[in-house]
Amino acid sequence: MKYTLWNMFIDQTFKSIPGVVTKNLEGRTVVVTGANGGIGFETAKHFAKMNPARVIIACRNQKFGDEAATKIKQDTGFSNVEVWLLDLASFASVNAFAEKYEKEGGRLDILVENAATIPNGKMVLTDDGWESVFQVNNLSTSLLALLLLPRMLETAKTHQTTPRLVVVSSGVHFWTKIDDSVIKSENPLKAFGTSPKYLGRATNSIAAKRYYDTKLLNLFFARALADRLRGQPIIVNSVDPGYAYSNLRRNLKGIMAIVDWLMEKAVAITSEQASRQLIYAAVHDPPVANDLRGAYIMQGKISEPSDYVISREGISVQNILWDNLIEELTKVNPDVAQVVKEHLREPPTNTRVY
């Protein structure tokens, strides 16, 4: 599907926003990353109104997490809101979170991977040696999903449920593709995640494309994982929350800050309205349950992603990046290889195109 800036303007300005899908989540545990503010906070608050056993706010700042938890408790009357520290700019933090969940977390029914960051003036390496936006938005997000996957599958088996993993992407994926030079390199993720082109002072065009690319990679990851989980009692999908007022862009500077301010005034929806898309992806029950497997959610419905994503080229890129991702994440945590071996399978032949 093609989706232009004009299409976004029409959708955000003139189309009504669907209401919140609700479901009884009695006994279930929900984890939302980046839930101390913005869309993640509103998503966690909606879950708190659905009678779950627990809602876990995963964020990097204890103070902000505690404040968000207190606010959710006050607004909803739901008391079982927990704050767990998670810094996606650190692989050690992701590994620690997964280890803690294995020991203390119990069941895991819904994981919403909402946390993300955006380039703002200068792009730098993390202590792990990767460009920070790429590590936060993609590498650590993928690592967390894979490490928590066994817990979600165990939940499905023990409680006869179908857990859901929701990866937050964006409509900006329509406006980019992965550079051929990256895909043809010996190690595409290293080329993408450590290249001098993406480090130092970021021009507006480089910063914008960088964010667009990471959201495209979110979509590729969700689709690739769903392909390899076919037949398993878990649903993986991705979602576009829409263009919303968000703290994500609070550090933008210069012309990008001005453009964003104008865009917000013209077309932005509220964080609560945007959170409805995440809730749809997490709890909506379509007539055919399998329709949500690997689906892309946009404007309150299952939608077709970009022409590039579903093309032979896009499918080939998706699979190349998947293999490279597993290779790199296994270096971070050997458990990744074991998860792949025990729980995943090769994708259908019609999705493996080289």
N, C-alpha and C positions, 0 to 999 in steps of 0.2 A: 504494500500500500504506500502511496505517496502522501506526505503530510507536510504542508508548508507553514510558514509563519502566519500567512493569511488564514489558513485553516484553524490554527491555534487561536487566533484573534476571534474568529467566528464562534468557535466552541466555548471559549472562556467568557465571551461577552453576551452572546445571545441564547445559548442553549442552557436549559435548566439543569441544575445539578441534582442527581438522584439522591434520595434520602439514605439514611443509614440502614444497612442490612443488619438484622439482629438475629441472635441465636442463643439458646440456653447452653452456657458453657460449664454447667455444674460439674465439679470434680476435676476440671481441666486446668492445666498450667500454661500460661502464655508468657513469652519473652519478647520484648520489643527493644531493639538497640537504638541508641540515640533518642531515648524517650524522655529526656529531662526538659525538652522544649519543642516548640514548633509542631510539625506534623506528627512526630513520634509521640509527643506528649498527648495530643488529642486522640491518637490511636489507642494508646494505653488507657486513656479515660473512657473511651467507648467500650473497650474490653471489660473494664471494671464494672460497667453497668449490666453485664451479661451473666452475672452470677458464677464467675470462675472460682476455682480453688485458690489460685494465686496469679498475680500479675508481677512479673519481674522487669524492672527498669534497668537496662544495661547501659551504663554511661561511664565516662572517664573521670567525672568530678563528683565526689561524694556529696559535697554541699549542695550542688545544683540538683543532684539526684534526690536527696532528702527533701529539698523544697518541693520538687515535682511530686514526690510521693505524698507529702502532706497535703498538697493542693488537691490531688486526686481523691484522697480519703475524705477531705472536706466537701468536695463537690458531688461525690457519688455515694458516700456513706459506706463504701467498701473498704475494709481495713487491711486485707491481706496483700498489700503492695510492698514489694521488697526492692532494694537497690543493690545491684551487684556491679562492681567496678569492671569496666572493659575499655581499654584504650586500643583502638584498631591501628594506631600508628606503631604498635609494639607487638611483635609475634609472641613474645614472652607473656604479655597480658592476655592474648587470645588463648594460648595454651593453658594458662592458669585458670581462666574462666571455664574452659572445657573440663579441666581436671576437677575443679570445684563442683561443676554440675554433675559429673559422674559420681562424685562422692555424696553430695548433699541435695542435688536438684530433684531427684525422683522423676516422675513422668514429665514429658515435654510434648504438648499437643500442638502448639502454634509457635513458630519462630518467625518474627517479622524483622528482616534485616533492612532497617531504615537509615542507620547512621551513615553519613557521608560528609565529605568536605569539598571545597572548591578552590582552585588557584586564586591567590590574591596578591599580585604584584611580584612575588618571588617564589620559585619552586625549589625545594631543597630535598636532600636525602634524609631518611629516617636513620636511626641508629642501626637498623637492620640492613641499610645500604640500598634502599629502594626510594624512588621519588615518592614523596609523602601522599599526594592525592591518589596515586595508583595503589599504594599499599592499603590505605584506608578504604577506598571505594571498592577495590577488587580483591587483592591478595588476601587481606585479613578477613574480609567478608566471606570469601570462598572457604578459607581455612576454618572459620567458625562453623559454617554450615556442614562441612564434611566431618568435623570432629563431633558435632552434636547429632549427626545423622543416626548412629547406632542407638542413641537414647530415644530418638523419635520412633525408630522402627521397633524397639522394644516396647515402647508405649502402645504402639498399634497392636502388637501381638498380645500383650497382657490385658489391655482394656478393650480390645475389639473395636478400635477407632481408626480413623484415617487422619493422622496429623498433617499439618500443612506448613510448608516453608515458603514464605513470601519474600522475594528479592525486589527491592524498590529500584526501578530503572527510571526512565524519563522519556518523554516525547522527543527530546533533543537527539535521541538515537537516530531519528529519521534524517538528520542533517549531517551525518558523518559516515565514514567507513575507515577501516584500519589501513594505514599506508602499506602499499606493496613492499616497500623496503623493510618494513618490520616483519611481515609474514615470511619473506624470503631470507631473512637472516638466520644464522645458525641457531640462535636462541631468541625467538620473537619477544618473549616477556622481558628478557634482559635488555633487548634493544628498546622496548617500549618503556621500561621502568628505570633505566639507568642512563639513557642517552643524554649527552651534553645538550642536545637540542631542547630537552625539557627541563633543564636545570638553570639556575641563575635567574636573572630578571626575565619575567614572562611578558611578552607583548600581549595585547588584548586578544589578537587572533589565536595565538598559541594557547593562551589560558582557556579561551572558550572551547577550542577544539579538544583540549586536554579533558575538560569536563565531559564534553559530548562523547568522547571515546570511552571514558570510564563507564558511562551509562549504557553504551552499546555493549561493553564487555559484561556488565551485569546481566543483560538480556541473553547474551551468548551463554553465560554460565548457567543460568536457570534452565534454558532450553537443553543444553548439553546434559545437565544432571538429570532432568526429567526423562530424557531419552534413555539414560542408563539405569533408571529406576523403574522402567515399565514392568508391570506385574507386581510391584511392591505396594504395600498399603500406605502410601504417602503421596501427597500432591505437592508438586513444586510449580510455582508460577512466578511471573514478574508483573510489575504494575507501574503505571505512570500516574503519579498523584495530581498532575496538572501544575500550572504555574501559580504558586501561592506565595503569600507573605511568609517569609521564612528567615530565621536567624542564620541559615546556611550561607547567605550572601552578605552577612553583616560586616565582613572585613574587605569587601571590594573597595577598590580605590580608583580615582581618576575617572576616565571616560566610562569605564565599565560600571562604576557606581552610579553615574548620571543616567546611563541607559537603563540600568536596573530600576532606578527610582521612577523613571518615566513608564517603564513596563508595568511596574506594580500599580501605579496610578491608573493605567489604562485597562489592564486585563486581569490583575491578580485576584485570586479567590482567597478565602481565609484558610488558615491551617486546618481548622475543623472540617471545612468542606473538602479539602484535599485528603484528609485522613479517611474519608468515606470510601475512597478507592482502595485503600489498604485493607479496610475492614471487609469490603466486598471480596477481595482476593483471599482473605483469611477464613471467612465463614459462609459465604454464599454457597448454596446447594443447587446447582443447575439441574435440569431434568436428566441430563446424562453426566454423571460425575466425572467421567474421563475427559470431558470437554475442558476442564480446568487444568489438566496435566500439561505442563509446558506452555500454558496459555499466557498471552499478554493482555493485561487488563487496562482499559482506557475508557474514560467517559462512562463508567459504570457498566461496562459490558466487555465481553471477550472480543478482542480486535485483532486485526492482522498487523504484524510489525512491518518494518520497512521492506521494500523490495530487495534491498541488499541482504538483509538477514535471511530471507527465504529463498534467495537465489542459490544456484550451484556454487558460486564463488563464496557467498556468505556461509553456507553450510560447511564448505571446505575449511574456511578460516576458523569457524567455530570449533571444528574437530582438531585442527592443528593447535589452536590455543588451549584446548582442553588437555591434550596430551602433555603439552609444555607446562601447564599449570600443575598437573599432578606431579610431574617431575620436580618442579621447584618447591611445591609445598611439602613433598616428602622429605626434602632436605631440612625443612623447618621442623617438621614433626613426622617421624617414621610411621606413626599411627595412620597417616593419610593413606599410605600404600595398602595397609591392612584393611581399611574401610573399603577402598576400591575393590580389593580382592574378594572380600566377604560379601559385599552388599550390592555391587554394581555389575553391570554386564555390558557387552559391546552394544552400541546403538543399532537400530534397524539399518539394513543395507541402504535404504533410501535416504538416510540422513548422514551416511558416511561417504562423502564424495571428496576425492583427492585429485 
